[in-house]
Amino acid sequence: MQNVDTAQVESAVPSRRRFSSLNRVLKYVLVRGLTLLVTITIGVYLAILIANGGGYVDQMRIGQIKEEIAMQMAADQEMTFLTMQERRELEAARVEVQIQQLGLDRPFMIRSFEYLWNGLTLNLGSADYLLSDSGSRQVRNILGERLGPTLLLMATGQLLLFFSSLALGLILSRRYGSFLDKLIVTLAPTSSAPAWFYGMFFILIFAAVLGWLPFGGMIDAPPPQTTWLRALSIMKHMILPVSALLLASVFSGAYSRRTFFLIYSSEDYVEMAKAKGLSDREIERRYVLRPTLPTIITSFMLTIIGLWTGAIVFETVFNWPGIGRLTQQAINLFDTPVIVATTVIYAYLLAVTVFLLDIIYALVDPRVKIGGGGH
C-alpha cells in the first residue's frame, strides 16, 4: 500500500510542475498585456491633448462654424427682409446650436475622455477636413486607403533590408579581413543619415536629371488597365524609396550581424566542433546561427516595428500615399480625429509587436524565464 501511495505522489509531481508553469505563463501574459494597455492609453491620451493644441483647435472650429453660417445667411435672400439686429440674433442662435451639436460648449477635459474611449474602441468618427479618395469623411475609410501603400512599401523595404544584411553579415564573418569586409566596415557610418536624405539625392539624380525612374505616387497616371501592367507600374515606383531604405541601413546592419557571428565563431565549443571534423556549414548552423537566434529575432521584430510606424518625412519626400503622409497632412490641417486615429493604430500595432517579441524571445532563449520562475 505504501508503494502505491509513493507512486501516486511521484506521478503527481510532473502534473503540478506543468500546472505551475502554465500559471506562470498566464500570469506573465496577463501582466504584459495590462502593462501594454496602460501604455497605449497614456500614449493616446497625450496625443489627444497635444492634437487639441491647448484649446486652439476648438477655437478654430468655432471660428469656422461662425464663418460658414455667416456665408450661408449672406447667400440666403430671405435674410434681406430681416433687420440687422434680427440677423445677428439668428446668426448667434444658429452658431450656438451648431456648437452644442458638436459638444464644443462642454469643457475639453471632459470631452477628452470621450475621445479617449472612442479611440481605444476604434470608434474613429469623421475627419474635420480630409477626405478619402472616394469622397468619404469617415476616418476608417481614409485610413483603409492609406494603410495598404504603407504596408507594401515598408514591408518590402524592411524585409529586403533584414535578409540582405543577414546574408551579407554571414559572408563577412567567413571572409574576415578581406577587402569586402574592410569596405563594409568603412561604409557602416553612412547609416547615420536617414533614408529620406538619400532619397532626395536619388530623386534628383535618377528622376529629375536622368529621367530613368518615376517620382511621386505609387502608380502611373492614368493607371494601366491590366493587372500585370499595374503591378509593374507599382514596382517601378517603389525602386527609389526601397533603394533609399536599403542604402540607409544595410551597411550598419551587415556590420552588426558580422560582429555577432564573429563573437560566437570564436567560442571554445566552436573550436571543439572543428576538431571533431564537422563541416563549416554545420558549424554555422548549429553553433553560430542558433546562439544568435534571439538577436536575429529581436532585429526582425524591430524591423516590423519600423514597418508599423512608417516614416512621415520619408513618405512625404517621395509623395507616397501612405499613413505617414496622411499623418503629415492631418498635422498641417489640425485634423484632430485623423491625428488621434493614426496614433491609435500605431499604438495598437506597436503593442502587439512588442508583446509577440516578449513571448517569442522567452521561447527561443532558455536564459529568459517567463513569469520570473527560476526553476
ROLUM-857490 format. One line per 8 residues: number of its first residue (from 1); for each residue x, y, z of C-alpha. Coordinates in Angstrom, 1 decimal, padded with zeros to 4 digits. Example, Ala and Ser with C-alpha at 12.3 -4.5 7.8 and 13.67 -1.06 7.14 Angstrom:
% residues 2
1 = 012.3 -004.5 007.8 | 013.7 -001.1 007.1
This chain:
% residues 375
1 = 000.0 000.0 000.0 | 002.9 002.3 000.8 | 004.5 001.7 -002.6 | 001.2 002.6 -004.3 | 000.9 005.9 -002.4 | 004.6 006.7 -003.3 | 004.0 006.1 -007.0 | 000.9 008.3 -006.9
9 = 002.8 011.1 -005.3 | 005.7 010.8 -007.8 | 003.3 010.8 -010.7 | 001.5 013.9 -009.4 | 004.8 015.9 -009.2 | 005.1 016.4 -013.0 | 001.5 017.4 -013.2 | 002.0 020.0 -010.5
17 = 005.0 021.4 -012.3 | 003.2 021.7 -015.6 | 000.3 023.4 -013.8 | 002.7 025.8 -012.1 | 004.5 026.5 -015.4 | 001.1 027.2 -017.1 | 000.1 029.6 -014.3 | 003.4 031.5 -014.7
25 = 002.9 031.8 -018.4 | -000.7 033.0 -017.9 | 000.4 035.5 -015.3 | 003.1 036.8 -017.5 | 000.8 037.2 -020.4 | -001.8 039.0 -018.3 | 000.7 041.4 -016.7 | 002.4 042.2 -020.0
33 = -001.0 042.7 -021.7 | -002.2 045.1 -018.9 | 001.1 047.0 -019.0 | 000.9 047.5 -022.7 | -002.8 048.5 -022.4 | -001.9 051.2 -019.8 | 000.9 052.4 -022.1 | -001.4 052.6 -025.1
41 = -004.0 054.5 -023.0 | -001.4 057.1 -021.8 | 000.0 057.5 -025.3 | -003.4 058.0 -026.9 | -004.5 060.5 -024.3 | -001.3 062.5 -024.6 | -001.9 062.5 -028.4 | -005.4 063.9 -027.8
49 = -004.1 066.7 -025.6 | -001.4 067.6 -028.0 | -003.6 067.4 -031.1 | -006.1 069.9 -029.5 | -003.2 072.4 -029.1 | -004.3 073.6 -025.6 | -007.8 074.6 -026.9 | -006.5 076.2 -030.1
57 = -008.2 073.6 -032.3 | -011.6 074.2 -030.6 | -011.3 077.9 -031.2 | -010.5 077.2 -034.9 | -013.6 075.0 -035.2 | -015.8 077.6 -033.5 | -014.4 080.3 -035.9 | -015.1 078.1 -038.8
65 = -018.7 077.5 -037.7 | -019.3 081.2 -037.5 | -017.8 081.8 -040.9 | -019.8 079.1 -042.6 | -023.1 080.2 -041.0 | -022.4 083.9 -041.9 | -021.7 082.9 -045.5 | -024.9 080.8 -045.6
73 = -027.0 083.7 -044.3 | -025.4 086.1 -046.7 | -026.4 083.9 -049.6 | -030.0 083.5 -048.3 | -032.3 086.0 -050.0 | -034.8 085.8 -047.1 | -032.3 087.4 -044.8 | -032.8 090.7 -046.6
81 = -036.2 091.1 -045.0 | -034.7 091.0 -041.5 | -033.2 093.9 -039.6 | -029.5 093.9 -038.7 | -030.4 093.1 -035.1 | -032.6 090.2 -036.1 | -029.9 088.8 -038.4 | -027.3 089.0 -035.6
89 = -029.6 087.2 -033.2 | -030.5 084.5 -035.7 | -026.8 084.0 -036.6 | -025.8 083.7 -032.9 | -028.6 081.2 -032.3 | -027.5 079.0 -035.3 | -023.9 079.2 -034.1 | -024.9 078.2 -030.6
97 = -026.9 075.2 -031.9 | -024.0 074.0 -034.1 | -021.6 074.4 -031.2 | -023.9 072.3 -028.9 | -024.3 069.6 -031.6 | -020.5 069.2 -031.8 | -020.2 069.3 -028.0 | -017.9 072.3 -028.1
105 = -019.9 074.0 -025.3 | -018.5 071.5 -022.8 | -015.0 071.7 -021.2 | -012.4 070.0 -023.3 | -011.1 067.9 -020.4 | -014.5 066.1 -020.2 | -014.6 065.6 -023.9 | -011.0 064.4 -024.0
113 = -012.0 061.3 -022.0 | -014.8 060.6 -024.5 | -012.3 060.9 -027.3 | -010.0 058.5 -025.5 | -012.7 055.9 -025.2 | -013.7 056.3 -028.8 | -010.1 056.0 -029.9 | -009.4 052.9 -027.8
121 = -012.6 051.2 -029.1 | -011.7 052.2 -032.7 | -014.8 054.4 -033.0 | -012.8 056.8 -035.1 | -015.6 059.1 -036.3 | -015.4 061.6 -039.1 | -012.5 063.8 -040.2 | -012.7 067.6 -040.0
129 = -011.1 068.4 -043.3 | -009.5 065.4 -045.0 | -011.4 063.2 -047.4 | -010.8 059.7 -048.8 | -010.2 059.1 -052.5 | -013.9 058.1 -052.7 | -015.0 061.3 -051.1 | -015.8 059.9 -047.6
137 = -015.1 061.8 -044.4 | -015.1 058.6 -042.3 | -011.7 058.2 -040.7 | -011.9 054.4 -041.1 | -012.2 054.8 -044.9 | -009.4 057.3 -045.0 | -007.0 055.1 -043.1 | -008.1 052.0 -045.0
145 = -007.0 053.6 -048.3 | -003.6 054.7 -046.9 | -002.7 051.6 -044.8 | -002.1 049.3 -047.8 | 000.5 051.5 -049.5 | 002.5 051.9 -046.3 | 002.5 048.2 -045.6 | 003.5 047.5 -049.1
153 = 006.4 049.9 -049.2 | 007.7 049.4 -045.6 | 007.3 045.6 -045.7 | 009.2 045.3 -048.9 | 012.0 047.6 -047.8 | 012.4 046.2 -044.3 | 012.3 042.6 -045.3 | 014.8 043.1 -048.1
161 = 017.0 045.0 -045.6 | 016.8 042.3 -042.9 | 017.6 039.3 -045.1 | 020.2 041.1 -047.2 | 022.1 042.4 -044.1 | 021.8 038.9 -042.5 | 023.3 037.2 -045.6 | 026.0 039.9 -046.0
169 = 026.9 039.6 -042.4 | 027.3 035.9 -042.7 | 029.5 036.3 -045.8 | 031.7 038.9 -044.0 | 032.2 036.6 -041.0 | 033.6 033.9 -043.3 | 035.9 036.4 -045.0 | 037.1 038.4 -042.0
177 = 039.8 040.9 -043.0 | 039.1 040.7 -046.8 | 038.6 043.7 -049.0 | 034.8 043.3 -048.9 | 034.9 043.2 -045.1 | 037.0 046.3 -044.8 | 034.8 048.1 -047.4 | 031.6 047.3 -045.4
185 = 033.2 048.4 -042.1 | 034.2 051.7 -043.8 | 030.7 052.3 -045.2 | 028.9 051.4 -041.9 | 029.0 055.0 -040.6 | 027.0 056.1 -043.7 | 023.9 054.6 -042.0 | 023.8 057.6 -039.6
193 = 021.9 059.5 -042.3 | 018.2 058.8 -042.5 | 016.6 057.2 -045.6 | 014.9 060.3 -046.8 | 018.3 062.0 -047.0 | 019.5 059.5 -049.6 | 016.0 059.6 -051.1 | 016.4 063.3 -052.1
201 = 019.6 062.5 -053.9 | 018.0 059.5 -055.7 | 015.1 061.7 -056.8 | 017.5 064.4 -058.1 | 019.7 062.0 -060.0 | 017.5 059.2 -061.3 | 014.2 061.0 -061.6 | 015.0 064.7 -062.3
209 = 018.3 064.6 -064.2 | 018.4 061.2 -065.9 | 014.7 060.6 -066.0 | 015.1 056.8 -065.7 | 012.6 056.3 -062.9 | 009.3 057.9 -061.9 | 008.8 060.0 -058.8 | 005.6 060.8 -056.9
217 = 002.7 058.5 -056.1 | 002.7 054.7 -056.4 | 001.3 054.2 -059.9 | 001.4 055.9 -063.2 | -001.3 058.4 -064.2 | -003.6 057.4 -065.8 | -003.4 053.9 -064.2 | -002.7 050.9 -066.5
225 = -005.8 048.9 -067.4 | -004.4 045.3 -066.9 | -003.3 043.8 -063.6 | 000.2 043.0 -064.8 | 000.9 046.5 -066.0 | -000.5 047.9 -062.8 | 001.9 045.7 -060.8 | 004.8 046.6 -063.0
233 = 004.0 050.3 -062.5 | 003.8 050.0 -058.8 | 007.1 048.1 -058.7 | 008.7 050.8 -060.8 | 007.6 053.5 -058.4 | 008.9 051.5 -055.5 | 012.5 051.3 -056.8 | 013.7 054.7 -055.5
241 = 012.1 054.6 -052.0 | 013.2 050.9 -051.4 | 016.7 051.7 -052.6 | 016.9 054.6 -050.2 | 015.8 052.3 -047.3 | 018.4 049.7 -048.2 | 021.2 052.2 -048.6 | 020.4 053.9 -045.3
249 = 020.8 050.8 -043.1 | 022.3 047.8 -045.0 | 025.9 048.5 -044.2 | 025.4 049.0 -040.4 | 023.1 046.0 -040.3 | 025.6 043.8 -042.0 | 028.4 045.1 -039.8 | 026.3 044.4 -036.7
257 = 025.5 040.8 -037.7 | 029.0 040.2 -038.8 | 030.2 041.2 -035.3 | 027.8 038.8 -033.6 | 028.8 035.9 -035.9 | 032.5 036.5 -035.2 | 031.9 036.6 -031.5 | 030.2 033.2 -031.5
265 = 032.6 031.8 -034.0 | 035.5 032.3 -031.6 | 033.9 030.3 -028.7 | 035.6 027.2 -027.4 | 032.8 024.9 -028.4 | 033.2 026.0 -032.0 | 036.8 025.1 -031.9 | 035.9 021.7 -030.4
273 = 033.4 021.2 -033.2 | 036.0 022.0 -035.8 | 038.4 019.5 -034.1 | 035.6 016.8 -034.4 | 035.6 017.3 -038.2 | 032.2 019.0 -038.6 | 031.7 020.9 -041.8 | 031.7 024.7 -041.9
281 = 028.1 024.7 -042.9 | 027.0 022.5 -040.0 | 029.1 024.6 -037.5 | 027.5 027.8 -038.7 | 024.0 026.3 -038.5 | 024.4 024.6 -035.1 | 026.9 026.7 -033.2 | 026.8 030.2 -034.7
289 = 023.3 030.8 -036.1 | 021.5 029.1 -033.3 | 023.0 031.1 -030.4 | 022.4 034.3 -032.3 | 018.7 033.4 -032.9 | 017.4 035.6 -030.1 | 019.3 038.6 -031.5 | 018.1 037.8 -035.1
297 = 014.5 037.6 -033.9 | 014.8 040.8 -032.0 | 016.2 042.5 -035.0 | 013.4 041.1 -037.2 | 010.7 042.3 -034.8 | 012.3 045.7 -034.7 | 012.1 045.9 -038.4 | 008.4 045.1 -038.1
305 = 008.1 048.0 -035.6 | 009.7 050.2 -038.2 | 007.1 048.9 -040.7 | 004.2 049.9 -038.5 | 005.4 053.3 -037.6 | 006.3 054.1 -041.2 | 008.1 057.3 -041.9 | 006.3 060.6 -042.0
313 = 009.2 062.5 -043.6 | 010.1 059.6 -045.8 | 006.7 059.2 -047.4 | 006.3 063.0 -047.7 | 009.6 063.2 -049.6 | 008.6 060.5 -052.1 | 004.9 061.7 -052.2 | 003.9 058.2 -051.2
321 = 000.2 057.9 -050.4 | 000.6 056.1 -047.1 | -000.2 056.6 -043.4 | 002.9 058.7 -042.8 | 002.0 061.2 -045.4 | -001.6 061.2 -044.2 | -000.3 062.0 -040.7 | 001.7 064.9 -042.0
329 = -001.4 066.3 -043.8 | -003.6 065.9 -040.7 | -001.0 067.8 -038.6 | -000.8 070.6 -041.1 | -004.6 070.9 -041.2 | -005.1 070.3 -037.4 | -007.4 067.5 -038.3 | -007.7 066.1 -034.7
337 = -009.8 062.9 -035.5 | -007.3 061.7 -038.1 | -004.3 062.5 -035.8 | -005.8 060.6 -033.0 | -006.8 057.7 -035.3 | -003.3 057.3 -036.7 | -001.9 057.4 -033.2 | -004.3 054.7 -032.0
345 = -003.4 052.5 -035.0 | 000.3 052.9 -034.4 | -000.1 052.3 -030.7 | -002.0 049.0 -031.2 | 000.3 047.7 -033.8 | 003.4 048.5 -031.8 | 001.9 046.9 -028.6 | 001.1 043.7 -030.5
353 = 004.6 043.6 -032.0 | 006.3 044.2 -028.6 | 004.0 041.6 -026.9 | 004.9 039.0 -029.5 | 008.6 039.9 -029.2 | 008.5 039.2 -025.5 | 006.8 035.9 -025.9 | 009.0 034.7 -028.8
361 = 012.2 035.9 -027.1 | 011.3 033.9 -024.0 | 010.6 030.8 -026.0 | 013.8 030.8 -028.1 | 016.2 031.9 -025.4 | 016.4 029.4 -022.5 | 018.1 032.1 -020.3 | 014.8 034.1 -020.2
369 = 012.3 032.7 -017.7 | 008.6 033.5 -018.3 | 007.0 034.9 -015.3 | 010.2 035.1 -013.3 | 010.3 031.4 -012.5 | 013.8 030.3 -011.8 | 013.1 026.6 -011.7
